Structures are given as structure tokens and as C-alpha cells.
Amino acid sequence: MDWALPEWTVLAVLREGPAHGFAIAALTAPSGELGRVWQLPRPVIYRALSRLAEASLVAPSAVESGPGPQRTIYTISPAGVSAVDEWLSQPVPHVRQLRSHLLMKLALLDRRDLDPTALLGAQRAMLAPIVEAIAAERDQRKGFEAVLLTWRHNNASAALHFLDEIR
């Protein structure tokens, strides 16, 4: 499935247990545990819940009443469990997504006390040839093209170093 980071994040949080949108929004707020990685505004969370429900990956399971507004509690479906577990195991395909997607995956795995070693190995295996290819192309270019490729190479190399350091 080709969901965006908000949908995957919401699905992964629901993989931990049933929750309502307000609780998920608190986790992804600037001061929230996941908000330190990537902040998701409350409307984005509710939109993601709606999309995931339409895809039958989550379903409303209860309504919580209290002093504030009623809150719908969502539960992940078996298809949602399979989808998010697969997503959490897959390396990020683009260097530009490492800051958001990979760090979010690592945070979500940590919340469930799951070992990220396989993901980190797969990410390194995907990233190493990219670093080599950028270096080879950079050596063939001049002017701003070389500058841009040097920028991309340094970013990708730093990401590779990061992966080696945390493994």
C-alpha cells in the first residue's frame, strides 16, 4: 500500500492498541513522543483515520464519553496489522525520506520494544549503492552539477555513517 507517513504513523500507533484520534494527536504534537520526529496536526490525524477506515485497515470499536466531547476509539484490523508490520520492516527508498520515515519507523519500533537490526541492515544495503552511484556521477560532472552531487553525496554518506553508528 502506498500510504503517506500520517497514515502509517496512525496505523502503527493503533498496532500498539486501540486509541482515539485525540490521543494519537497528542503523541504527534510538538511536545509528544512521536512529535519530536514528525509533527502531525490533529486534522491530519482524523483524515488519516478516515482513510484507513475506508480501506478497512481500522474500524471504530467504541465511543468514549467523559467531561469533554465524545471520542471514537479505533482498533486495527488483521489486514492493518499485516500492512503496518510489513511497512515497519521495509527500508526507506529515498535518502530525502530518512529524516522523516526512517526515524519514525525507529521510534515506533522502539515504542513496541522491537529490535530494529534487520531494518537497519536493509536500509544500509539499500543506501550503500546509492552513495557509490552519486560519487561516480559526481566525478564525471563540473560546475554546479558537481556541487549539487557533492551535496547529495555528503548527505547520503552521513546517513550511511548514522546507520553504522546506531547498529
C-alpha positions, 0 to 999 in steps of 0.5 A: 500500500502506498500510504503517506507517513500520517497514515502509517504513523496512525496505523502503527500507533493503533498496532500498539492498541486501540486509541482515539484520534485525540490521543494519537494527536497528542503523541504527534504534537510538538511536545509528544513522543512521536512529535519530536520526529514528525509533527502531525496536526490533529486534522491530519490525524482524523483524515488519516483515520478516515482513510484507513477506515475506508480501506478497512485497515481500522474500524471504530470499536467504541465511543468514549464519553467523559467531561469533554466531547465524545471520542471514537476509539479505533482498533486495527484490523488483521489486514492493518496489522499485516500492512503496518508490520510489513511497512515497519520492516521495509527500508526507506527508498529515498535518502530525502525520506530518512529524516522523516520515515526512517526515524519514525519507523525507529521510534515506533519500533522502539515504542513496541520494544522491537529490535530494529537490526534487520531494518537497519541492515536493509536500509544500509544495503539499500543506501550503500549503492546509492552513495557509490552511484552519486560519487561516480556521477559526481566525478564525471560532472563540473560546475554546479552539477558537481556541487549539487552531487557533492551535496547529495553525496555528503548527505547520503554518506552521513546517513550511511555513517548514522546507520553504522553508528546506531547498529 
